[in-house]
Amino acid sequence: MIARIDPHDAHAFSAWYEAKREGWLAGREEGAVISHDLLRGKVTADRDDAAFQLYAAWEGERITGVLMVMLPLRENRQVAEVTIAVVPEHRGRGLGTRLLAEADRVLAEEGRTVATTEVPVPTGRTRQAWPGSRFALRHGFEVGLEEDALKLALPVDPELLTSLRPDTGSYRLREWTGACPDGMVEAYAHMRTVIQQDMPTGDLEVAPTIWDVERVRALERRMADAGTDALVTAAESAEGELVGFTSLLLPAGQDIVHQEDTLVVDAHRGHRLGTALKVRNLERLAGAFPDRSVVRTWNAVDNTYMRAVNLALGFEVDERYLELQRPGPRTPAS
């Protein structure tokens, strides 16, 4: 039986999350996974930019597979982002196919014409052999973008950070923890919008996110409600314009740190600002959160500059993430 669950029901969501986590991490037990509280806050928040539908497949009283459909409500209203996970011992019985059919039903109901999904493939495994990517490819998804997933063991040698810190010239680094200061938030939102337009999207049929102050504040509230600390360092030009930023997210109760975007406005690249931002934020991390043990990050495989920065800092490639898409919805016959 496949049925929709209410993420506001704490017990139901926890059972759904544990099945998702088990299926997502099977065979890659040290891989990245979003925390319970962060995901619950994401899907239960009162939002005007995205809606979420969660479904569970049941066998008796146990959840054996899960589906999450994310529906963008601003940009990309043609898209539905689909996540499917099946508990390992229940694979090979057509459960994933039934969950995907349920996703197609949602696409049809919501008028979405493109389905996207994300699949991590561990190093040493091929996309044709790994269960998640094999399933997606067999059901008509095509790879639109590839990203490397990397991890960095903490602490980082302070002498290494010092040796990598570049001279930023007339640029100044601004930093904050948690919410962006009121006097900077409008410029911060504008910078994020400009940078989004430069981000690699490969062959994915997606438009960049348009950030405004309320969207920034809504994200910050969700992070705070989930107990997730954020360290942000931004670069400011001599004229006072914000031109780049990097952010680290620290979920509560974990020893993992998620390195989110590190981006610089196109017109201000070539000054090693990306390196300066990352070095400074890692120094802040060591001072404020010395108990954390690992940082995880992602970058597009053709982003050679950021890959080089990450490797110089000591990151190691852990997995390959595939961003896939296909037209939808599909009927069983197609």
C-alpha positions in Angstrom: 0.0 0.0 0.0 1.2 3.5 -0.9 -0.3 6.3 1.1 0.5 10.0 1.7 1.8 11.0 5.1 1.5 14.2 7.0 5.0 15.6 7.8 3.4 17.6 10.7 2.7 14.2 12.4 6.0 13.8 14.2 5.7 10.0 14.6 4.7 9.5 11.0 7.5 11.7 9.7 10.1 10.0 11.8 9.1 6.5 10.6 9.2 7.9 7.0 12.6 9.6 7.5 14.2 6.4 9.0 13.1 4.4 5.9 14.4 7.2 3.6 17.7 7.3 5.4 18.1 3.5 5.3 17.4 3.4 1.6 19.5 6.4 0.8 22.6 5.3 2.7 22.5 1.6 1.7 25.9 0.7 0.3 27.3 4.1 1.0 26.9 4.2 4.8 29.4 7.1 5.2 27.7 9.2 2.5 25.9 12.5 3.1 22.3 12.6 4.2 20.1 15.5 5.3 19.3 15.5 9.0 15.9 14.7 10.4 15.2 18.1 11.8 16.5 20.0 8.8 14.4 18.0 6.4 11.3 18.2 8.6 11.7 21.9 8.9 12.1 22.2 5.1 8.9 20.3 4.3 6.6 21.7 7.1 7.5 25.4 6.8 4.9 27.8 5.5 6.5 28.6 2.2 5.6 30.4 -1.0 8.5 29.0 -3.0 8.0 25.2 -2.8 5.4 22.6 -1.8 6.2 19.1 -0.7 4.2 15.8 -0.9 5.5 12.8 1.0 4.4 9.2 0.4 5.2 5.9 2.1 4.9 2.3 0.9 3.8 0.0 3.7 4.2 -3.7 4.3 2.3 -4.5 7.4 3.3 -1.9 9.9 6.7 -1.1 8.4 7.5 1.5 5.8 9.5 -0.2 3.0 9.9 2.7 0.5 9.4 6.4 0.4 8.6 9.1 -2.2 9.1 12.9 -1.8 7.9 15.2 -4.6 9.0 18.9 -4.4 7.0 21.3 -6.4 8.6 24.7 -7.1 6.0 27.5 -6.7 8.0 30.5 -8.2 10.6 29.6 -10.8 10.5 26.3 -12.6 6.8 25.7 -12.3 7.1 23.0 -15.0 9.4 20.9 -12.8 8.7 18.3 -10.1 11.8 17.1 -8.1 11.3 13.4 -7.3 13.2 11.5 -4.5 12.6 7.7 -4.1 14.3 5.4 -1.6 13.6 1.7 -1.0 14.8 -0.3 2.0 17.4 -2.7 0.6 15.7 -6.0 1.5 12.6 -4.9 -0.3 14.3 -4.0 -3.6 13.7 -6.0 -6.8 10.0 -6.4 -6.3 8.8 -3.4 -8.4 8.3 -1.1 -5.4 10.4 1.7 -6.8 8.5 1.5 -10.1 5.2 1.8 -8.2 6.5 4.8 -6.3 7.6 6.4 -9.5 4.1 5.8 -10.9 2.7 7.6 -7.9 5.1 10.5 -8.7 3.9 10.6 -12.3 0.3 10.8 -10.9 1.4 13.9 -8.9 3.1 15.4 -12.0 -0.1 15.0 -14.0 -2.3 16.4 -11.3 0.0 19.4 -10.8 0.6 20.0 -14.5 4.3 19.5 -14.3 6.1 18.4 -17.5 9.6 17.7 -16.3 10.7 15.3 -13.5 14.1 15.8 -12.0 16.0 13.6 -9.5 19.4 13.3 -7.8 21.4 10.1 -7.3 24.8 9.7 -5.5 27.1 7.1 -7.0 30.1 5.9 -4.8 33.6 6.1 -6.2 34.4 2.9 -7.9 30.9 2.1 -8.9 29.4 2.8 -12.4 26.1 4.5 -13.0 25.0 1.4 -15.0 25.6 -0.9 -12.0 24.7 1.3 -9.0 21.0 0.6 -8.0 19.8 4.2 -7.8 21.3 5.4 -11.1 20.5 2.1 -12.9 16.8 2.5 -11.8 16.7 6.1 -13.0 18.3 5.4 -16.3 16.1 2.4 -16.9 13.0 4.6 -16.4 14.0 7.2 -19.0 16.0 9.7 -16.9 19.0 11.3 -18.5 22.0 12.9 -16.9 21.9 16.7 -17.1 24.7 17.6 -14.7 27.4 15.8 -12.8 28.9 16.9 -9.5 31.7 15.7 -7.3 30.9 15.1 -3.7 34.0 15.8 -1.5 34.8 15.5 2.2 37.4 17.2 4.4 38.6 15.7 7.7 38.8 18.2 10.5 40.6 19.9 12.0 42.5 21.5 9.0 46.1 22.3 9.7 46.2 26.0 10.6 49.5 26.4 8.8 48.0 25.0 5.6 45.2 27.6 5.8 47.7 30.4 6.4 49.8 29.3 3.4 46.7 29.3 1.2 45.3 32.6 2.3 45.7 35.0 -0.6 46.1 38.8 -0.6 42.7 40.1 -1.5 43.9 43.6 -2.3 41.2 46.2 -2.0 38.5 43.6 -1.3 37.2 43.3 2.3 35.8 40.2 3.9 32.5 40.5 5.8 31.2 37.7 8.1 28.2 36.8 10.2 26.7 33.8 12.0 23.1 33.0 11.5 21.0 35.8 10.0 22.6 38.3 7.6 22.8 41.8 9.2 19.9 44.1 8.3 22.1 46.6 6.6 23.5 44.0 4.2 20.6 41.7 3.5 19.2 43.5 0.4 22.7 43.5 -1.2 23.2 39.9 -0.2 19.9 38.9 -1.8 20.8 40.7 -5.0 24.3 39.1 -5.1 22.8 35.7 -4.7 20.5 36.3 -7.6 23.3 37.5 -9.9 25.5 34.5 -8.9 22.6 32.1 -9.5 22.5 33.2 -13.1 26.2 32.2 -13.5 25.9 28.8 -11.8 26.4 25.7 -14.0 23.2 23.8 -14.8 24.5 21.6 -17.6 21.6 20.3 -19.7 19.0 20.6 -16.9 15.8 22.5 -17.9 15.9 24.8 -14.9 15.9 28.6 -14.4 18.0 30.3 -11.7 16.5 31.2 -8.3 15.6 34.8 -7.9 16.4 35.9 -4.3 14.8 38.8 -2.4 15.0 39.8 1.2 12.0 37.8 2.3 13.4 34.7 0.6 16.7 35.1 2.4 14.9 35.6 5.8 12.6 32.6 5.2 15.6 30.3 4.6 17.4 31.7 7.7 14.2 31.0 9.8 14.1 27.5 8.6 17.7 26.9 9.5 17.2 28.5 12.9 14.1 26.5 13.6 15.9 23.2 12.8 18.8 24.2 15.1 21.2 24.6 12.2 24.0 27.2 12.7 25.3 29.0 9.6 28.7 30.6 9.1 28.7 33.0 6.2 31.7 35.0 4.9 31.2 37.5 2.0 33.5 39.5 -0.1 33.0 43.3 -0.5 34.6 45.4 -3.3 36.3 48.7 -2.7 33.1 50.4 -3.8 31.1 48.5 -1.1 29.4 46.0 -3.4 29.0 42.4 -2.2 30.6 40.3 -4.9 31.0 36.8 -3.4 30.1 34.5 -0.4 30.6 31.1 1.1 28.5 29.4 3.8 28.9 26.5 6.2 25.8 24.8 7.7 26.1 23.0 11.0 23.1 20.8 11.8 22.4 20.4 15.5 23.6 17.2 17.3 25.9 16.1 14.5 29.6 16.3 13.9 29.2 17.0 10.2 29.4 20.4 8.5 27.9 21.1 5.1 29.8 23.4 2.9 27.1 25.1 0.8 27.6 27.5 -2.1 31.0 29.3 -2.6 30.4 31.7 -5.4 31.9 34.9 -6.8 30.2 37.3 -9.2 31.6 36.8 -12.7 33.0 40.3 -13.0 35.1 39.9 -9.9 36.6 36.5 -10.6 40.4 36.1 -11.0 41.3 37.6 -7.6 41.3 34.3 -5.7 38.3 35.4 -3.7 36.9 31.9 -3.6 40.0 30.7 -1.9 40.0 33.6 0.5 36.4 33.1 1.4 36.8 29.4 2.1 40.0 29.8 4.1 38.4 32.4 6.4 35.3 30.4 6.9 37.3 27.3 7.8 39.3 29.4 10.3 36.0 30.6 11.9 34.7 27.0 12.0 37.8 25.8 13.9 37.4 28.6 16.4 33.7 28.3 17.0 33.0 24.6 16.5 36.2 22.7 17.2 34.2 19.5 17.9 33.1 18.9 14.3 34.9 16.2 12.4 34.2 16.5 8.7 33.0 19.0 6.1 31.1 17.8 3.0 30.7 19.8 -0.2 29.8 19.4 -3.8 31.0 21.1 -7.0 30.2 20.6 -10.7 32.8 18.4 -12.4 33.6 21.2 -15.0 34.2 23.8 -12.2 37.9 23.3 -12.4 38.8 26.4 -10.3 36.7 25.4 -7.3 37.8 21.8 -7.6 41.4 22.9 -7.4 40.6 25.1 -4.4 38.9 22.2 -2.6 41.7 19.8 -3.3 44.3 22.3 -2.1 42.4 22.6 1.2 42.6 18.8 1.6 39.1 17.7 0.4 39.0 14.3 -1.2 36.5 13.2 -3.8 34.0 10.8 -2.2 31.2 10.2 -4.6 29.7 11.4 -7.9 26.3 13.0 -7.8 24.1 12.7 -10.9 21.4 15.3 -11.6 18.9 13.7 -13.9 15.7 14.7 -15.7 13.0 13.3 -18.0 9.8 14.5 -19.6 6.8 13.6 -17.5 4.4 12.4 -16.5 4.6 9.0 -18.2 1.9 6.4 -18.6 2.9 2.8 -17.8 3.0 2.0 -21.5 5.5 4.7 -22.2 
